[in-house]
Amino acid sequence: MVDTHYDLLSVCYTCYLKDDYTKIKNIAEEIRKSGVRCIFANLYFMSKEEMAEELDPNYYNENVSILDMFKISKRILTTYLPDTEFVYSIEGCDYLEIDELESLYNEGLRSIILVWNNKNKYGSGTRTDEGLTKEGIEFLNKAIDLGLCIDLSHANKKTFYGMINVIKENQKEGKNVITFASHSNARSLCDRDRNLDDEQLKAIKEVGGLVGVFSNRNFIVQDQSVSKEEQKRKYLKHIVHVSNIVGIDSVMLATDDMRFYGDADPEYYDLPIFNYSTMARETRDLLLTHFNHEETDKVLYSNVHDRIISNLKEEDLQKSLH
């Protein structure tokens, strides 16, 4: 299985700040048992107040560059999980400048989520109404030129469609744009502003993108009191609904496992609908109640490997030859 969104780099960085690596050590043990072979590992940014409250008072320090945060986090992660494959991502580009992208790319960054829920200088997340800015267009164009994946999750509708337009313009110029929504469910089944409506799913299909349906209870069911088994059944409905719109070759899975935020809010412990240590087996069993074996393998692994990971490796190879 591939997990297309997990804030592992942020876990590592908070461990580094506390000089206590217990959390990443425990998570790494879960991952080794899980059957998850590749993870989109994310370094997470939001407002300074929220980062101080939910992560660590020193999590974002203007005297420490995003590049240094990234390098430190990546080093820790690969120390604890040397045999796991990673696609490295930054979520919320609020504190990044365009001219920093290339250094991050050279260090291994391969995906960006332009906005989190708030507004930044590039666009707006789901808590605000503004769209993609001029700086945001420049930032995306630079990211695409470098070969970074463009992750559409978290953007509000105006910013989402602005990003889709930038992707289309680059595709018209013959550029290979790898794009997806790493952790977004179907809004028609759970009316949360972070989920995608059917028109947005169709827009992702138009640009050849993929959708990572994620197993966070809050974005699967409206009624939070329903049983875990009902949550799992509803999760499958999200996967089926998304696959009916974008196609089975464009569906992947994410966890957005946020239990490590439990120190700030105990609710986070209850959000995952699966036990991570048995993730691959549980999701396979669930998928096989609706899909055949070939389709199940596509959703669990092949779609991500064939359409994202292999594509990134080919891009890296081409760059190394020039």
Secondary structure, DSSP 8 states (H G I E B T S, - for coil): -EEEEE-HHHHHHHHHHHT--HHHHHHHHHHHHHT--EEEEEEE---HHHHHHHT-TTSS-TTS-HHHHHHHHHHHHHHH-TTSEEEEEEE--TT--GGGHHHHHHHTEEEEE---SSB-SS-BBTTS-----HHHHHHHHHHHHHT-EEE-TTB-HHHHHHHHHHHHHHHHTT----EEESS--BTTTS--TTSB-HHHHHHHHHTT-EEEEE-BGGGT-S-TTS-HHHHHHHHHHHHHHHHHHH-GGGEEEE----GGGGGT-GGGGG-BSS-GGGHHHHHHHHHTTTS-HHHHHIIIIIHHIIIIIHHHHHHHHHHHT-
